[in-house]
Amino acid sequence: MEMDRQLVQSKDTCLWRVLYPLRMRMAIGSIMAENDSEDDFLSSFCRYADEIDMSELREGRRSVCDSCRRPCTVCWCPFLPRQPLQITTNIYILQHPFEESRRLRTVPILCRSVVADRVTVLRGKRFSLKKYPWLADVFQNPNTLLLYPGPGAVDLCQLPGVDKSQKSEVLHRPQGYNLVILDGTWAQAKGLYCQNDALKRLQKVQIHHREKSKYVIRTQPTEGALSTLETAAVALSTLEHRPEILEILTRPLVALCDFQISHGAAEHQSREYKIENGLWTKPLTRAMQRRMQERQVKPEEDCDDSFL
């Protein structure tokens, strides 16, 4: 019991998790040696279990923020805007299922930073109109845009800005664009696009952002690649004609990365940077080799080929 209290007082939860099962096995062996019958063994074991005060262990755990579910010492909630941003753009995030399990996601920051009725997150690989019938109105709307760079994609800055004088007939508020964003790795985003034919009929748009991603605790595929939060921030600042949106939305992300680095995380360079500087140790796929050759032939076409 004295060893248990010392472990709790030092808040060494990881060591507790290693030693506690070992201690239990040793206790069971000792109890079995002292008791011949099964009933004696069970009664002795129950008395031993009652002696362990689990409340002490719970007190030794770190407190967690109820909103972001991160330890309070590294909570990014204080860096959110005081009031959710009022925007006219409707954001629809189609999220790959694997992205939900990542601990350092950026979509929760976006959802907490703008008014709730402007952001919709759907998780899955296929988004059929049978499962989501209301998506038919969204996909058929001429103001619906798919943020997906590539052939046929229009530069977002070339589109007309939001006309705030135009009101929605249903909601009686400024009617803006519907922006569809695919959330996941580049390979996962490509899979979502290929598996949903409705997405292929949408107007594709892309962004050109010359600044390096602030999401420095995760390896990006290229120097121009952005996280989902940063992509939405750049798009909103362009469509809404409000450049301050970019700094407001990415402020919690910068705090998140600073917290992780201060606790031992390494600052990551992009895969493109590592390849160009001989730091990439993994074999290059054919697609990566072809992309590097294309960049050498047309260096001026530095397009953001990934925004996730």
CORTAMO-V400458 format. One line per field, one symbol per residue. phi: phi as a letter, one per 40 degrees, with the letter a starting at -180 (. if undefined). psi: psi as a letter, one per 40 degrees, with the letter a starting at -180 (. if undefined). Layout:
phi=???
psi=???
This chain:
phi=.cccccccccfccccdccccccccccccccccccbccccccccccccccccccccccccccccbccccgbddcbcccccccdbdccbbccbbbcbcdccccccbcbcdcccccbdccbbbbbbibbbccccbcccdccccccccbbcacidgccccccccccccccbccccfadbbcbbcbcbicccccccccccbccccccccbabbbccccccccbcccbcccbccccccccccccccfbccccccccdccccdccccccbhccccccccccccbgbcbccccccccccccccccbcccccccabb
psi=dddddddddefgdddddddddddddddddddddehdidddddddddddddehgedddddeiiiihedefiidefhedeeiidhihhiehhhhhhhiddddehdgiedddddediideehhhhhadhgieddgdeeddddeheehihghiahehhhdeeiiihgeehihddefihhaihhhhhhaidddddddddehdddeeihhiiihheiiiegeehhidideiiiddddddddddddefgdedddddedddddddddddeeeiihiiiddddddefeheiihiddddddddddddgdeggigehe.
